[in-house]
């Protein structure tokens, strides 16, 4: 019996990243859509993160990402990061952890 070489995580969120900057059609000329493109060009982001930072409704973001996928301008991957409004605070937690662990022991 042969086992699959890749495992799919059940319940994983998808993250998206822009591969090329597209020419936008008139319905997408708003600043919010350009903000989405900017975020997606810098890092992988989830639909929830895109909705939070752009101010658009989640279904509007999903429609926009689907349009980009149809034009093959997006790569996606699975991520187990929590779908939370606190996603952007994660770097702060790492900094606090390092600051505490590297505290001088001579006190």
N, C-alpha and C positions, 0 to 999 in steps of 0.2 A: 504494500500500500504506500502510495506517494503522498507526502504532506505538502500542502500549498507553501510556496516560497514567500508569499506575503500574507500578513494577517491584517484583517480589517477590524478596527476597534469599533465595537457597537456603542452608539450614543456619542460618538465623537463629533465635534463641531468642525465645520470647514472654515479654512482661512484662505483668503484670496490675495494675490499680488499681481500688479500690472506688469506686463512684459513690454509694452510699447504704448506711447501716448497717442490716443486716437483723435481724430477730427470729430467733434461732437455735432450732432444734428440739432436744429433749433429747439426741440423740447428740452434739451440738456444744456442750454447755455447759461443756466443759473450758477451762481457762485458755489452753492452747495455741491453741485456735481463736480466742479473743478476741485473742490476740497476733497471729495472722495478719491478722485484720481491722484491727487497729491499724496494722500495717506497711503493709498495702494501702491504707489511707485516707490515708497521708502521701506515698506515692511509688509509682512503678511498680516492681514486683519480679518476679523470676523464680521458678519453682517451686523451684529449688535454693536460692535465697536464703530463701524461706519455710520450707523444710524445715530449713535450718541454724539459723534464728533461733527456730523454734517447738519443735524437738525431735521433731516428728512425722516419720513415714516419708514418703518422697516420694509413694507411692501414696495415702496418707491426705490429703496436701495436694492432690494432683491431683483426688481425689474431691470435696473441699471446694470447690475452685475451679470444678469442673464444676457443682456444685450452685448456686453463686453465678451462674455464667453462665446456667444454665437459668432463673434468676429475674431475669435481665437487670440484675444489680447490679455487673457488672464490665465494664471496658473493657480491651481488650488491644491491644498493639502489638508489632512486631518489633524486636528489639534484637540487635546484634552483639557485646555485651559478653561476655567469656569466662565460661564456667560454672565458677567457681573459688571456693574458700573464702576468697580474698583480695579479693573484690569490695568489701568495706567499707573497704579501705585506700586506695582511689583518691584520696579527698580529701587524704590525707596526702602522697601523691606530688606533687600540685599545689602544696601548701604548700611542700614542700622545693624544688621547681623555682623557685618565685617567690622564696624566700629566697636561693637561690644566685645567681639572675640579678640580684637587686637589692642584692648585696653592695657596700659602698663601694669605690670604685676608688682611694682615696687611701692604701691600705696599702702 
